[in-house]
Amino acid sequence: MRILRFALCLACLPLVGLRAAGDDKEEQQQAPEEIPNFNQLDEYIYVPKSTLSLGARFLLRGPRTTFSGQGSLPSTYSPGADNTVAIGNIYRTYVDGSVSPDARTVSQGTALGGNISVPIQPDGKTNTWTYANGNSSTTLLWNYNTNSNQLLPDGNMAFHTYSAEVTDPASHNLRGQANAGVELILDRDMGKLGKRFKWSLTGGFSIADIHSSVYLNVPTQLTTLIDEYDLFGQVPPSAPFSSPSSSSQTVYDAAGNPISGTGSTAASQTVNQQVLLGNVPLSRTYQVTDITTINRYFIEGAYYTIRGGATIDMPIWKGFSLTASAGPMLIYSGSIFNVLEDLKIATGEEFTKLYTKENNKVLPGYYVDVNLLYQLTDTAGFYMGGIYQSAGSYKQSVPSGASTAYSTTIDFGSQEGVKGGLTVRF
């Protein structure tokens, strides 16, 4: 009996093993899946480290400018140098006329039996001259009826030219006009400073205009050259008059009636008229008068800034942060200096002269920015703030005569303005 029980137990062991194996398999199938561990997931998320800002500068105070110097307004006419006053039969031009070499001729026989015209023997006179008409492009205010400016009480004729020298000894300071510009800034996050602050390295580029302009009344010495010529007792016709001249006039009979010509037209004839004038001035004098000239000083150009520094960022509220940046910068300036002289004298003649000079310069300096930044999304935002920058100065000069010049100083110290724009993080 014991042997039978032992045999039955041995026979049941495989069944028990199979059941246990089946139960283990069911337990493995019904066991819940493990929850994934997301603790290390941050290692696979990219955090933007760079910020690109594109903005505009408003009301940026331009550089200060200082203008000074003297200039000349030479005559545009050629009366001849002082050492040619005694030389006859040369071309001389004036604001109110001209005197040319004598054009009179005489007929002279030739060896072949013909005749030729040859200049007359010089007699100190000329028949070729004009008065009170000047340059055809200039509007003069002469009294064409009396010509008292030219026809002198002693019966001689006067001709004039004018020149001027700006004698301004002062320096004129002018604050540059506020203008606009654009800027491009790149920031690279470098980590945290304490618990609330972050800092970054900053590089930037900007461009703005240079514009400075002013009109000034400056002291000037007007020099009037007066050449007096002999009319030999003759009275010239009313101005404007050019000798020699020809005119057409109606022919009358003894009774004073017009003689009929072709058809119903009265007969006419050509009359040649010439008045002789001395071919050298009797005298030359100068008159100096103190007046004022309107000078316009103006500078046009642009300047570029390249800067680098550090920026500190302090969050202040949801999406808002305050940033401050400072560092060195370089200014590259290119400008054109212009001086326009404008002189009107009592005769109606107007002198204008433009002097211009181009120059460029590289200047070191520094900048300070303070901005309020609003982060609209994780990658986009906008900013508004103020800027202060300061650099050196440079001078420009432009020759304005044989021994005179105008000069200006362009000073980039203490410039301030406001700015704003968009930011993109990447």
C-alpha positions in Angstrom: 0.0 0.0 0.0 2.8 2.3 0.8 4.4 1.5 -2.5 1.2 2.4 -4.3 0.9 5.8 -2.6 4.5 6.6 -3.4 4.0 5.7 -7.1 0.8 7.9 -7.2 2.8 10.9 -5.8 5.6 10.5 -8.4 2.9 10.4 -11.1 1.4 13.7 -9.9 4.6 15.7 -9.8 4.7 16.5 -13.6 1.1 17.7 -13.4 1.9 20.0 -10.5 4.9 21.4 -12.4 2.8 22.1 -15.5 0.1 23.9 -13.5 2.7 26.0 -11.7 4.3 26.9 -15.0 0.8 27.9 -16.4 0.1 30.0 -13.4 3.4 31.8 -13.7 2.7 32.6 -17.4 -0.7 34.0 -16.5 0.8 36.2 -13.8 3.4 37.5 -16.3 0.7 38.3 -18.9 -1.5 40.1 -16.4 1.3 42.2 -14.8 1.0 46.0 -15.7 3.6 47.7 -17.9 6.2 49.9 -16.2 5.8 53.7 -16.6 8.7 55.2 -18.7 11.2 57.4 -16.8 11.1 60.9 -18.3 13.7 62.3 -15.8 16.4 62.6 -18.5 14.1 64.0 -21.3 15.5 67.6 -21.0 18.7 66.4 -22.5 17.0 66.1 -25.8 15.2 69.6 -25.9 17.1 72.5 -27.7 17.1 75.7 -25.7 17.7 78.9 -27.8 21.0 80.5 -26.9 21.2 83.4 -29.4 19.0 86.5 -29.9 18.9 88.6 -33.1 17.4 92.1 -32.7 16.5 94.3 -35.7 15.3 97.8 -34.9 15.3 101.5 -35.6 16.8 104.4 -33.8 14.5 107.4 -33.4 15.4 111.0 -32.5 19.0 110.1 -32.4 20.9 113.3 -31.8 23.3 114.0 -34.6 26.9 115.1 -34.1 27.7 118.7 -33.0 29.3 120.8 -35.7 31.4 124.0 -35.6 31.9 126.3 -38.6 34.5 128.9 -39.1 36.8 130.5 -41.6 37.1 133.1 -44.3 36.4 133.0 -48.0 36.6 135.0 -51.2 34.1 136.0 -53.9 36.3 136.9 -56.9 34.9 138.9 -59.8 33.6 136.9 -62.7 34.8 139.6 -65.1 38.3 140.5 -66.5 39.2 144.2 -66.4 42.9 143.3 -66.7 45.5 143.3 -64.0 46.7 146.5 -62.4 50.0 146.4 -64.4 48.0 146.4 -67.7 46.1 149.6 -67.1 48.4 151.6 -69.4 48.3 149.0 -72.2 45.9 149.9 -74.9 43.8 147.8 -77.3 43.2 144.7 -75.0 40.0 143.1 -74.1 38.5 144.3 -70.8 35.1 143.1 -69.4 33.1 144.7 -66.6 29.8 144.1 -64.9 28.3 147.1 -66.7 30.1 146.9 -70.1 33.2 146.0 -72.0 36.1 147.7 -73.9 37.6 145.9 -76.9 40.5 146.7 -79.3 39.8 149.3 -81.9 38.2 147.9 -85.0 38.6 150.9 -87.3 40.3 150.3 -90.7 41.4 152.3 -93.7 41.6 151.3 -97.3 45.1 150.9 -98.7 46.2 150.2 -102.2 48.3 147.2 -103.0 51.1 146.6 -105.5 48.7 144.7 -107.7 46.4 147.6 -108.0 43.7 146.4 -105.5 42.7 147.7 -102.1 42.8 146.1 -98.7 41.5 147.2 -95.3 44.2 147.6 -92.7 43.9 148.8 -89.0 44.3 152.6 -88.6 47.3 154.0 -86.9 46.6 153.8 -83.1 45.4 157.1 -81.7 44.5 156.1 -78.2 40.8 155.5 -79.0 38.6 152.6 -79.8 35.2 152.3 -81.6 34.4 148.9 -80.1 32.8 149.0 -76.6 29.5 148.6 -74.8 28.0 149.9 -71.6 25.2 149.1 -69.1 24.4 145.7 -70.5 27.0 143.6 -68.7 26.6 139.8 -68.9 23.4 138.8 -70.7 22.6 136.3 -68.0 22.8 138.9 -65.2 19.8 141.2 -64.4 21.2 144.7 -63.6 19.4 147.5 -61.9 21.0 150.4 -63.8 19.0 153.5 -64.6 19.0 153.2 -68.4 17.7 156.7 -68.8 20.4 158.7 -67.0 23.0 156.0 -66.4 24.3 158.2 -63.5 26.4 155.2 -62.3 28.5 155.2 -65.4 28.2 158.6 -67.2 30.2 160.9 -64.8 29.6 164.6 -64.3 32.9 165.4 -66.0 31.7 163.7 -69.2 33.8 160.5 -68.8 32.6 156.9 -68.6 33.0 154.7 -65.6 33.1 150.9 -65.6 32.9 148.6 -62.6 33.7 145.2 -61.3 33.1 143.8 -57.8 34.9 141.2 -55.6 34.5 140.4 -51.9 36.3 138.8 -49.0 34.5 137.1 -46.1 36.3 138.3 -43.0 34.2 136.5 -40.4 36.5 135.8 -37.3 33.9 133.9 -35.3 33.2 130.2 -34.8 29.6 129.1 -35.1 28.4 126.1 -33.1 25.5 124.0 -34.2 23.8 120.9 -32.6 23.2 118.3 -35.2 19.6 117.7 -36.2 17.9 114.6 -34.8 17.5 111.8 -37.3 16.7 108.1 -37.7 18.9 105.1 -38.2 18.8 101.3 -38.1 20.6 98.7 -36.0 21.3 95.0 -36.0 22.3 93.3 -32.7 23.3 89.7 -31.9 23.3 88.4 -28.3 24.8 85.1 -27.1 23.6 83.7 -23.8 26.5 83.0 -21.5 24.7 81.7 -18.4 23.3 83.1 -15.1 24.7 85.6 -12.6 23.2 84.7 -9.3 19.5 83.6 -9.1 17.8 86.5 -11.0 20.3 87.7 -13.6 21.5 86.4 -16.9 24.3 87.7 -19.0 25.3 87.6 -22.6 27.9 88.7 -25.1 26.7 91.4 -27.5 27.8 92.5 -30.9 26.0 95.1 -33.1 26.0 97.3 -36.2 24.1 100.5 -36.9 23.9 103.3 -39.5 22.6 106.8 -39.3 22.6 110.1 -41.3 24.7 113.2 -40.7 22.9 116.4 -41.5 23.8 119.9 -40.3 22.8 123.1 -42.0 22.7 126.8 -41.1 22.4 130.2 -42.8 24.5 133.0 -41.3 25.1 136.6 -42.1 28.8 137.0 -42.0 30.9 140.2 -42.2 32.4 140.9 -45.6 34.5 143.5 -47.4 33.2 144.5 -50.8 35.8 145.9 -53.2 34.6 147.9 -56.1 37.0 148.5 -59.0 36.3 151.6 -61.0 38.0 152.2 -64.4 37.3 155.7 -65.9 37.5 156.2 -69.6 37.6 159.4 -71.8 34.6 160.1 -74.1 36.4 163.0 -75.7 33.5 165.3 -75.2 30.9 163.0 -76.9 27.6 162.1 -75.4 26.7 158.4 -75.9 23.2 157.3 -76.7 21.0 155.9 -73.9 22.0 152.6 -72.6 22.2 149.8 -73.4 24.5 150.9 -76.2 27.1 149.0 -78.2 29.5 150.8 -80.5 29.7 150.5 -83.5 26.0 150.0 -84.1 23.7 150.3 -87.1 20.0 151.2 -87.2 17.4 151.7 -89.8 15.6 155.0 -90.1 12.8 156.4 -92.4 13.8 158.8 -95.2 12.0 162.1 -95.3 11.7 164.8 -98.0 12.4 168.5 -97.6 8.8 169.0 -96.4 9.3 166.4 -93.7 7.1 163.8 -95.4 8.2 160.1 -95.6 9.4 159.2 -99.0 7.6 156.2 -100.4 9.5 153.0 -101.0 8.5 149.7 -102.4 4.7 149.3 -102.3 3.1 151.2 -99.4 6.2 151.0 -97.3 8.2 154.2 -96.5 11.7 154.3 -97.8 14.4 153.6 -95.2 18.1 153.7 -94.9 20.7 152.1 -92.6 22.7 154.5 -90.4 26.0 153.4 -88.9 26.9 154.9 -85.6 30.0 154.8 -83.5 31.3 156.7 -80.5 35.0 156.7 -79.8 36.2 155.9 -76.3 39.7 155.9 -74.9 41.3 152.4 -75.3 43.0 152.6 -71.9 41.6 153.7 -68.6 42.3 157.3 -67.5 42.5 156.0 -64.0 41.7 153.0 -61.8 40.5 153.3 -58.2 39.2 150.9 -55.6 36.5 151.4 -53.0 36.1 149.1 -50.0 32.8 148.8 -48.2 31.8 146.7 -45.2 28.7 144.7 -45.8 27.4 141.2 -45.0 27.2 138.0 -47.0 24.8 135.1 -46.5 26.8 132.0 -46.0 25.2 128.6 -45.9 27.2 125.9 -44.1 26.0 122.4 -44.6 27.3 118.9 -44.0 25.8 115.7 -45.5 26.9 112.1 -45.0 26.4 109.0 -42.9 28.2 107.2 -40.1 28.4 103.5 -39.2 29.0 102.1 -35.7 30.4 98.6 -34.8 30.2 97.7 -31.2 30.7 94.8 -28.8 30.1 94.4 -25.1 28.2 92.6 -22.4 24.5 92.6 -21.6 22.8 91.9 -18.3 19.2 90.6 -18.4 16.9 90.8 -15.3 13.3 89.4 -15.5 10.8 91.7 -13.9 7.3 90.3 -14.7 5.6 87.8 -16.9 7.3 88.0 -20.2 9.0 91.3 -19.4 12.7 91.8 -18.6 15.0 94.7 -18.3 18.4 94.6 -20.1 21.4 96.9 -19.9 24.4 96.7 -22.2 27.7 98.6 -22.4 31.0 98.3 -24.2 33.4 99.9 -26.7 32.5 100.9 -30.3 34.0 102.2 -33.5 32.5 104.9 -35.7 33.3 105.2 -39.4 32.1 108.6 -40.6 31.9 109.8 -44.2 30.8 113.4 -44.8 30.8 116.2 -47.4 31.4 119.7 -46.2 29.9 122.5 -48.2 29.9 126.3 -48.0 27.7 128.3 -50.3 28.4 132.0 -50.4 25.6 134.3 -51.6 26.3 138.0 -52.0 23.9 140.5 -53.6 25.1 144.1 -54.1 23.1 147.3 -54.7 23.6 147.2 -58.5 21.6 144.0 -58.6 24.6 141.7 -59.3 24.6 138.5 -57.4 27.7 136.5 -56.5 27.4 132.8 -55.6 30.3 130.5 -54.9 30.1 126.9 -53.7 33.1 125.2 -52.0 32.9 121.5 -51.2 35.2 118.8 -49.7 34.7 115.1 -48.9 36.3 113.4 -46.0 36.1 110.2 -43.8 37.4 109.1 -40.4 37.4 106.2 -38.0 36.8 107.2 -34.3 36.8 105.1 -31.1 34.1 105.4 -28.5 31.7 103.6 -26.1 28.0 103.0 -25.8 25.4 102.3 -23.1 21.9 100.8 -23.9 18.9 100.2 -21.6 16.0 98.3 -23.0 12.6 96.9 -21.9 12.1 93.5 -23.5 8.8 91.7 -23.9 9.0 88.0 -24.9 5.8 87.4 -27.0 6.6 83.7 -27.6 9.5 81.4 -26.8 11.3 82.7 -29.9 9.8 86.2 -30.7 9.5 89.4 -28.9 10.0 93.2 -29.2 12.0 95.8 -27.3 12.0 99.6 -26.6 14.7 101.5 -24.9 17.3 104.3 -25.0 20.8 104.7 -26.2 23.8 106.8 -25.3 27.0 106.8 -27.1 30.1 109.0 -27.3 33.2 109.1 -29.5 35.8 111.6 -30.7 35.7 114.4 -33.3 37.5 115.3 -36.5 38.0 118.4 -38.7 37.4 119.1 -42.3 38.6 122.1 -44.3 38.0 123.4 -47.8 40.2 126.0 -49.6 38.2 129.1 -50.4 40.8 131.3 -52.0 44.5 131.8 -52.5 45.2 132.0 -48.7 41.8 131.4 -47.1 39.8 128.3 -46.1 36.6 127.3 -44.3 36.7 124.6 -41.7 34.3 122.5 -39.6 34.6 120.2 -36.6 32.3 117.2 -36.4 32.0 116.0 -32.8 30.4 112.7 -32.0 30.4 113.2 -28.2 27.3 112.8 -26.0 24.7 111.4 -28.5 21.5 110.1 -27.2 18.2 108.8 -28.6 15.5 106.2 -28.3 15.1 102.9 -30.2 12.8 99.9 -30.7 12.4 96.8 -32.7 11.8 93.0 -32.9 13.8 90.1 -31.4 14.1 86.5 -32.6 15.7 83.8 -30.5 17.3 80.8 -32.2 
